[in-house]
Amino acid sequence: MTDATLITRRGLLAGTAALLAAPAILSLPRRAYAATTLTLGHGAAPGNPRTVAADKLAELVAQKTDGRITINVAGSETLGSDASMLTSLRTGALDMTANSQGAVSALVPEMAALGLPFLFEDSAKPIAILDGPVGEALAAKFEAIGIVPLGYWNNGIRHLTNSKVAVKSPAEIAGLKIRTPADPMTIDIFQALGASTEQIAFGELYVALQQGVVDGQENPLVNIASSKLFEVNKFISLTAHKWESNPFLMSQIAMARIGGDLDAVKEAAREAGQLQRDLSEKGAAETLATFRSNPAIEVVEVDRTAFIEATKPVAEAWKAKEFGSFVADVEAAARG
């Protein structure tokens, strides 16, 4: 037997073995090659539209990627405050967050412009604006700091609650200690109304209200309900002083990890985002009806004209800032 014959036979045997093994290799689940686990953090309570949508997102991503990507959801500030989650997002310690407009504005100040006082009467207009050129301009700001916005969820129209007085006009806010998020726009609004403001983490808010550290707070009705703030603040004044989003964000580090599944993740984010928006709108109406029927709660209609007049200087001050042209663009889009 020649060396050439030996080599040929050996090659044939190796090739046959490879062919026999190929079906087994091809039949392995795709998950075996590139399983990736991502963590999504948020601060909402169980039952909140943000919580429901975050859980739905995890389900959709698993379906759309055939299990190649798993998302672990940690809510109720399990991973820290919104501000600390943003820090983790930028370092890659956290992959995604359904965050808050106030906390995000510390990184992208232009975000706060969406919360100009009494700019929006409902959620439809700001969501439409964010789905257009304004949202595109904000995306560029986020990308410059290593963050990718996957959508803007609806945190809703915000209202004032407190334990002291049925607030109907700005005069009745004077002297109240109001908790606000660490959001410069909200702080400016309530200081213009004569309140003193305190920044307390949302997860600590119930106890702070219960113990009288602050007299009141402001939040969308759904948040007030899901976190049971009405138990310690019986007066709910329908101020509707501003609208806020929940920016849904992913780190660029996480985006690089998911590679070719990015489109599937984006599609899942769009679907979950629409679910959150729908639940938020429906929840606000249902929650208001529930509050009105509760004898332990006093729902208060306010003098909206007086509130608008008292907060006019806030918008002017923001248009004088370095990014005032963006603020003016948001205002023009809202009025258009």
Secondary structure, 3 states (H helix, E strand, C coil): CCHHHHHHHHHHHHHHHHHHHHHHHHHCCCHHHHCEEEEEEECCCCCCHHHHHHHHHHHHHHHHCCCCEEEEEECCCCCCCHHHHHHHHHHCCCCEEECCHHHHCCCCHHHHHHHCCCCCCCCHHHHHHHCCHHHHHHHHHHHCCCEEEEEEEEEEEEEEEECCCCCCCHHHCCCCEEEECCCHHHHHHHHHCCCEEEECCHHHHHHHHHCCCCCEEEEEHHHHHHCCHHHCCCEEEEEEEEEEEEEEEEEHHHHHHHHHHHHHHHHHHHHHHHHHHHHHHHHHHHHHHHHHCCCCCEEECCCHHHHHHHCHHHHHHHHCCCCHHHHHHHHHHHHC
